[in-house]
Amino acid sequence: MYKWLHRVWYEGASYYQMLLPLSGLYWLIITLRRCLYGLGIFGRHRAIVPVIIVGNITAGGTGKTPVTIWLAGELRKRGFTVGIVSRGYGGSKSSTSMRVDTASDPDVVGDEPVLLAKRTGCTVVVDSNRVRAAQMLVDDGVNVIIADDGLQHYRLERTYEICVIDGARGLGNRFLLPAGPLRETIDRLSEVDQVLINGRKGDKVAELTAVEQNAIEFELVAREITRLNGSLTRPIEGFSGTTVHAVAAIGNPARFFDMLRAHGIQVIEHAFQDHARLSASDLRFGDDFEVLMTEKDAVKLDATSSDKYWTVPVDLEIDPVLSSPWLEQIESRLRGELEHQ
């Protein structure tokens, strides 16, 4: 199904035409929903601290989690006490909010929340009810909340909205689900405070909207690879010229595989469904090649595993000439709201 959808959404396959009636129905539903929120018929909740949304308007991975990690670190440097809200996709359902730490079970809370707790050191709370999760963070004493993947969650009011776009795939064929990858219409981009592009805009800049053309680009960079059991860390260049099994259960596995190839690594691809619950048996390929995986996948596996298994952390890099004034804008808005609480 993933490969079929990818051909339809991103490779120009004409099968989307049979799905257009469903996309029309989807448009009616999301338009009605937004109207009901706009008219106040559906209630909205304002937390007593500022809320920043990091999300996207497409289905699948765009790099929201690395942006959340980077932004949390930048805000902490500026003296904010940051908490993170996540719906905990990939974990079991719960009727209450749950705090997440590095020892939490990804099968219960989800893989991304565990990664967020590990990389940021912030208080992370998971709950499909983001309003309830935000209240727990407020009770814990945070003064800024970042909602990871909450752009379409209109019940929780927000101070600042960030939309992340995958530079390689863009907005696909620009149709709404299911004929295309869009969760909302492209007009939604003009409403957010900042658009970020994961990678480069590509060679079709003239076809992009003005908002997309003015988006800030960033890169996800891998420098070191660490054994899953923590016994060794090596520069990623040390794997150049070798053949590895590459495992990715993320929204866009191709991005991970291409990143490894860019470092001269020969990749045997193993793409799984996003948030798939991997086990040791999924990593046995009957040979002696090393196995490299994303951080999100590594948190789901036993850290005492074989020396063959490695995780590839990535860090967000962005031009400080572009990011500094943008971060100053965010800080000014956050402090202004806090002063009026």
Buried (B, 14 or more C-beta within 10 A) or exposed (E): EEEEBBBBBBEEBEEBEEBBEEBEEBBEEBEEEBEEBEEEEEEEEEBEBBBBBBBBBBBBBBBBBBBBBBBBBBBBEBEBBBBBBBBBBBBEEBEEBBBBEEEBEBEBBBBBBBBBBBBBBBBBBBBBBBBBBBBBBBEEEBBBBBBBBBBBBBEBBBBBBBBBBBBBBBBBBBBBBBBBBBBBBBEBBEEBBBBBBBBEBEEEEEEBBEBBEEBBBBBBEBEBBBBBBEEEEEEBEEBEEEEBBBBBBBBBBBBBBEBBEEBEBBBBEBBBEBBBBBEEEBBEEEEEBBBBBBBBBBBBBEEEBBEBBBBBBBBBEBEEEEBEEBBEEBBEBBBEBBEEE
